[in-house]
């Protein structure tokens, strides 16, 4: 068999460039970026996670080809093992599947990826060099295969050890980034909630409240106090930012600019101090129904219970509103002992707002 020496020298050079050790190290080194890349692809669009079963094979095959420049089957085996290892890790992290996907489809992508990796990992022998390649490997085992760097046990030992380290690094990186991503997502969500809450708020300056009805302003005072914004019927509510200061500021506006008796009652009732008692007295003088009820309750708590009960029964006959009847009936049913105890920490009831009726404009 006559073969040109030039071809023999060319193939000889290629065989001597083979380095299974470098191939194993390169494959193991690229395990980290390959897993992280897979994670980012899945994070961007989970539907692309399964496609990485194919793309990963191409990437690993190319890496082994560049680093190893190998021509023998060992390099394809290294590619197969590395690809399979990364796929296993990806499944373990849950970055492959999104929704329901047929198992046969996933296996097909994996098998195709493995085949691509094995094919690309080996440097092909051109047609004109086949005779030279066969000649150098047929008479005896080529000297390059006997070198320690190209022995299968060396390559596999290094691959397993370094791939394990690379996988650990990738795992730590993904866990760290996942926590960062979760915190960032929570911050964005909190920011949106704060912005949403801010958008619900109203201008509580006199100029901002000037064109709102008194009942609407009372509803917002209740919302700022309790954290719930109701509609005018009281049957629909939504969350609202709480602010005791803003709730009282709104009530003070109604007292100062509209001389409103209901606002005097609510603010005085919540304050539970001499200043609050003064406001309650002023609200009674202005004719506020709730102020009259709780003035009688206050009298029953500190002066004469029997007389207070008579006053409440008289008020019940005078009032026409059903909500006022219910309030008096509730007080009489519970009894002054418990009511007086509850008044130590007064509660802002929605009925104080919903029962209020705006006076018609003159």
N, C-alpha and C positions, 0 to 999 in steps of 0.2 A: 504494500500500500504506500503509494507515494503522496506525501503531504508536504506542502510548502513550509519551509522552516519559519517563514514570516508568520504564518497562521499559528504554528505551534508556539512561537514566542508570545504571540498576542493572547492566546488562550492561557498559556502558562502564567502570564502577568495577571490575568483576571482571577485565576485560581489562587494565586498567592495573595491577592487583595482580600480574599474572604476573611471575615472576622466575626465568628458567631458570638464571641464575648461582647464585642461592641454592639452587635445586634440585640443581645439580651439586655445590656445596659440601656441602650437607646429605647427599647420597647418599654422597659420598666420605668425609665425616666418620664416617658410620654404618657404613662398611665395616669399620672396626676392631672395634667392639662386635659387629657381626653375625658376623664370623669367629670371634671369641673365644666368643660365645654358642654357635655351632655346635660349637666344640671342647669346651666344657663339657657340652653335651647329649650328644655322642658319648662323652665320658669317663664320664658318668653311666650311660648305656645305649647301647652301639653300635647297637642295633636302631633307635634314634630318629634316627640320622644321616641316613638317606635321607628321613625325614619333613621334615627341614629344607629340602629342595629346594622344598617347597611353602610352608612357614612363612616362609622367607627372602623369597620373592616378596611375601607380604603385608606384611612389615616394611618392605622397601625401597619398595614402592608407597606405603605410608602416610607414610614419611619424606619422599619427594619431593612428595607432595600437600601436606603441612604446610608445607614450606619453600618450595616453588615456587608453589603455588596456580595452577597452569597449566591452561589449557583447550585448548591446541593439541597436536598429535601429538608435538611435540618432547619433551614431558615423558614420554610413554610410551616413546619411544626411549631416553631417559636411564635410565628404570627398567629396560628390557630389558638395556641394556649393563651396568648395575651388578649386576643379579641374575646375569647370565651370568658376569661377572667373579668374583663371590664364589663361585659354584658351581665355577668352574675352580680357584680357590685351595683350596676345600674338598677337591676331588678330589686336588689336589697334596699336601695334608697327609694324605690318607688317612683323612678323618673322615666319609666318606659311606657306604661299604660295610661290611657286617658279614656275613661268611659268603658264601653264594651268593645273588645277587639277579638276577632277570631284567632284562636291559638295557632291554627295552621298558617295564617298570614304572618304572625310574629315569627314562627319557626322558619318560614320561608325567607323573611328578611334577615334573620340571624344566619341561616345557612348560606345565603347569598353573600352576606358580609364576610363570613368566614372564608368562603371560596375566593372572594376578591382579595382578602388579606393574604391568603396563601399564594395566590397567583402573582400579586405585585411584589411580595417579599423576596422572591427569587429573581435574580438577574437572568434574563433569557439568553439562550445561546443562538446567535444568528445562524441561518441555514448554512452559510458558507463555512462556519466554524465547527459544525457538528462533527465532521470526521476527525478534526484535531482534538476536540473535546473527548470523543470516544476513545481515541488512541491513548491519550494521557491518563485516562481513568480505567482502561480495560486491562492493560498489562499488569498493573499493580496499583494498590491504593496510592493516590497522589499524596505527596509529602505534605501538602497544605492541610489535609484531613487529619494528619497525625499530630499536628501542633496542638498544644494544650488549649489555645484560644478557640479552636474549632471542634473540640471534643463535646459530645452531647451532654455528658454529665457536668462539665464546667458551665456550659451555656444554661442548662436547666437550673442548676444550683443558684447561679447568679440571678437568673430571671425570677425565681421564686422568692429569694431573699429581698432583692431590690424592689420587686413589684409589691411585696407586702409593705415595705416602708413607704413607697409612693402612694399606695392605697390609704395608708394611715394618714399621710399628709393631706390627701384629697378629702378624706372623711372629716378631718378637723376643719379644713377650709370650708367645706360645705355646711357643717354644723354652725360654724362662726357666722357665715354669710346668711344662713337661714334665720339665725337669731337676730342679726342686724336687719334683715328684710322684714321680719315680723315686728320688730320695734319701730322701724320706719313706717310700716303700714299702719301700726297703731297710732303713731304720731299724726300721720296724715288723716286718719279717721277721726282722731280727737280734734284736729284742726277744723275738719269739716263740720263736726258737731258744734264746736265753738262758734264757727261762722254762721251755722244755721240758727243757733240760739241768738247770736247777735242780730241776725236779720229779723228775728221775731220781736225784738225789743222796740220800744217807742221812745220818742223824744220827750223827756219828762220836764223840760223847761216850760215856763208859762206860755211861751210862744208856741211850743210844740203841742201843748194840751188845749190851747185856746179853741180850736175848731172841733174838738171831740165832745160827744155828749157826756153828761155826768155819769150815766150808767156804764158807758164804755170805759170811762176812766176808773170807776170802781171795780170793774171786771179786771182791769190791768193791775190795780192795787192788790187784788186777791191773788192774781197770777204771780206777781213778784213775791208775795208773802209765802205762798204755798208751793210754787213751782209747777202749777197747773193752770193753763189758760183755757177757760170755758167759753162757749158761745153764749149768746144772750138768753137762750132757752135753758142752758145748763145741762144739755144732754150729750154734748160732744166736747172732749177736752184733748189737749196736747201738752207735751212737756214744755216748760218755759224756764228761763234762767231765774234763779231765786236771788232776791236782794231785799233784805229788811229795810235798808236805807231808802231804796227807791219806792218801796211800798208806802212808807210813811211820808216820803216827799210828795207823792201823788195826793195822799189824803190831806196834807197840809196845804197843797195848792187849792183843793176844793174848799177848804175852810177859809183861806185867805181871799181867794178871788171870786168864789161863788157862794160864800156863807152857807155851806151845805151842812144840814143837820145830821144826815146819815154818816158823812165823813167824820163829823165831830164825835158821834157815838162810837164808831169803829176805832178811831185813834185813841179816844179816851178809855175805851174798854180794854184795848191791848196794852196800854201803858201801866195800868194798875198802880198809880201813885197819885198824890194830891193834884198834880196838874191834870192827870187823866180824869180824876173825879170832877174837877172843874169843867172839863169838856163835856162830860156826861150830863152834868146839870144844865149846861147851856143847850145841849141837844134836846133835853126834856122840855125846856122852855120854848124851843123852836117847834116842838110837837112831834119829834121822831118817835115812831111806835116802839122800836127796839130799845131806845133809850128809856122810855117809860117802863117797859117790861123789866129791864135790868136795874132800873132805879128801885122798883118794888122788890126785886130779888135782893138787892143790896140792903134795903131796909129790913127785910126778913132775916138776913144773915147777922146783922149787928144790932137790931133794935127789937122788933116784934114780929115773930113769925106768923101768928094768926092774922094780924092786921095786913101783913104782906099778901097772904093767901086771898083775903077778901079783895085787896086791890087788884090782884091778878085776875080774879073771876070777873070783876067789874070791867077790866080792860078787855077781857075776852068777849064780853057782850058788846062792847063799843067797836071793836075792830071787825072789819068785814073780810080781810084777807085770810085765806085758809092757812097760809104759811105761818101767820101770826098765831092763829088758833093752835096749830100744831106745836109751835114753840112754847106757848103757855101750858098746854097739856103735858108736854114732855117735862117741863120744870115741876109741875105739880105731881106727876107720876114718880119722878126720880126722888123728889123730896129735897128739902132745903139743906139737910146735912151733907148729902153728896154734891149738890149743886154748889154750895159754898166752898167745898173742898176743891171742886173743879175750877172755880173762879180764881184760885191762886195761880193757875197757869191758863189764862183765858185763851180760847180758841177762836180763830177767825173763820166763821161759818159761811158757806157759799150762799146760804139763804139771806144773809145781810145784804148781799149784792143783788141777787136775782129778784128779791121782793121789791127792790127800789124802782120807782116809776119816775121818769123824767117829767118835769112840769112842762106843759106846752108853752112854746115861745109866745111872748106877748106881741 
